[in-house]
Amino acid sequence: MPLLYQDKPEFSSFKHIAGIDEAGRGPWAGPVVASAVILPKGYIHPDINDSKQLSESKREQLFNIIMQDALAVGVGIIDAPTIDQTNILKATKQAMHIALKNLNIKPDFLLIDAVRLESVDTPQMPLIKGDTLALPIAAASIIAKVTRDRIMRQSHIKYPQYRFDLHKGYGTKLHQFELDQYGPIPNWHRFSYRPLKKYVK
């Protein structure tokens, strides 16, 4: 089912609407990743949806389609130490700012999943569950999720005992078991998160 929020009449005067979303606010390890995506006006793809509703293989397939069809794609990545120094909301907004700056087309309107970006002069609208309503946000959610998952799979090569390829840093029982066995990884785990605080000496 097409996600058509961006096609409402009140947005008809805008040529380049950017959808913005993030992946990785909840995990105990790794970065938070944001993406901004500008799709062609009137663009429709029946399979693009909230990344959480899609299988990993489907997300990978759609990632390639979005990268090919989008007018512009920007990505922003904020690491775990920065998340610890600020907080996850500020880090998420920082990643979104970077994603916006990395667009090669300046958007004239922003549709953002549940977040308002201060100090941005472009008109914007935060949308609760925007990745289920607006195609540009759903596309951004896929780019952010696939980008972050690839980073976490790469980290598995460096830290194979933690199985980041399976849980992607989220707080699963397996991840907790690995933390108890091996302890957290400096500059990779998020020590400001409650489950990690017991490991801080």
N, C-alpha and C positions, 0 to 999 in steps of 0.2 A: 504494500500500500504506500503510495507516494506521500512524503512528508511535505506539506504544502504551505506551512506557516509563512514562509518567505514570499509567497505569491499573493498575500493579502493585498487588497487595493491600496492600503495606506503605505505600502512599500514600493508602489509602482514607479515612483520617481527616482528611485535609487538604482544605479547601474551595477555597482560592485558591492554586493552584500557579503561580508565575511562572517562565516560561522566559526565560533571558537569553543573549544572544549579541552579537557585535560584527561590524563590517565595517571593513576598512581598516587592519589591522595591518601589512600588507606594503608598501603603496604608498610612493613617495618624496615624495609631495605630498598636501596636504589633511589633513582631520581624521580621527581615528578616531571611529566612531559605534557606540554600543551601544543595544540596545533590551531592554526587559522587557515581556513579554506575559502576561496572565492570560486564559486561555480558559475558557468555561463548562465545568463538570465533565462529563466524558463526551463533550465536543465532538469531532467527527471531520470532517475534510475530506480527500478522497482526493488532492487536488492539492498540498496544502501539504507541502513537502519542504525539504531543505537548499537554500538560495538558490543555491548554486553549481551545482546540478543543473537549474536552471530557466533558461529564456530570459528576456531582459530584459522582453519584452512579458508573459510569464506572471507574472513577479515583480510587475509593475505591477498586473496584474489581481488577484493574490492580496493585494497590499498593501491594496487597497480593500476586499476581502472581510474581511480580518483586522481592519481598522479598524472595520468595521461590526459584526462578530460578537464581537469580544473584549470581555470585561468591563472591561479596562483595558489601556492601552498607555502606556509611558513611553520617552522617548528621551534619551540623553546624548551630548553632542558635545564632544570635546577637540581643540583646534587644534594645528597643527604646532609653534609655539613652545613650548607646554607639553610636547609629546612630546619635544622637544629638551632641555628643562630637566630632565626626569625620565628616563624611558625609555618605550618603547612598552608594556611590560607594566603599569607603574604608571599610565600614561595610560589604558590599556584598562580597568583596574579602576576608575579615577576616573570614566570614562564610564559604567560599569555602575552605580556608586553613584548617579550623577545620574539615570540611567534609572529606578532603583528609587524614588528620591525623587519622581519625576514620575508615578508610578502614583497614580491616585485611589482605589485599593483597596489596603490593606496585605496583602501575601501572607503565608501561613502556612508556605510552603515554597518553596525556590528550586532549580530545576534549571538548572545553568549549564554552558555549553559549555567544558569543559576548564580552568576557572579557579575558584579558591576566593577568596571575598571575605572578607578579614579585617575585623574590627570591625563585622560585621553580626550582629545577635543572632537573626535568622531562621534556622531550620534550613536547611541547604543540601546539595546534592550536585553536585560537579563530574563531568561526564560527557565522557569522550573521544569525539569525534565525536558529541556529543549532538544536533547538528542532523540527524543521520540516524536517531536513536533516539526522540526525544521531540517530540511535536507542538508544545508550547509553545516549545521552543528553536528548532525549524524556523521557526515563525511569527516569533519574534524575529529570526532571521537574515534573513528577508525584509524586515521593517520596517527593520532597520539598513542592509541593502544598498541598498534603494530610496532611503532617506533620503540616504545618502552619495552614491549615483550622481546624484541630483538636485542636490546641492551641487556636485558636480564638473561637471555640465553647465552649471550657472549660472556656474561659474568660467571656462568656455570663452567666455562672452560678454565677460568682462573681459580674458581672456588668450587670444584666438583662435589665436595662432600656436603655442600649446603643445598644442592638440588634446586637452584634458582630456575632451572629450565622447567621444573614442574609447578612450583607455587608462585613464581615471579615476585617473591618477596612478601607476599601476603601472609597474614597471621594464621597459618594452618597448623594443625597438630604436628605435621612433619617438620615445619619450620621451627616450631617451639622445641621439638626433640633435638634438632640439629644445634640450636642455640645452647641448649643444656649440655650437649656433648662437646661442642667446640668453642663456645663463646661467640660473641658478636665480632664483626669485622670493622675495624676502625675506618672511618670515612665512607663506609658503605651502608652500615645499619644506622637507623635513626634513633639516636640515644635519647632524644626528647620524648619519644613515645613511651607510654606507661609500661608496656611489657619489656622494654629494654632498660628501664631505669635501674632495675635490680642488679644489672651487670656493671653499673658505673661505680668505680671505687673512689 
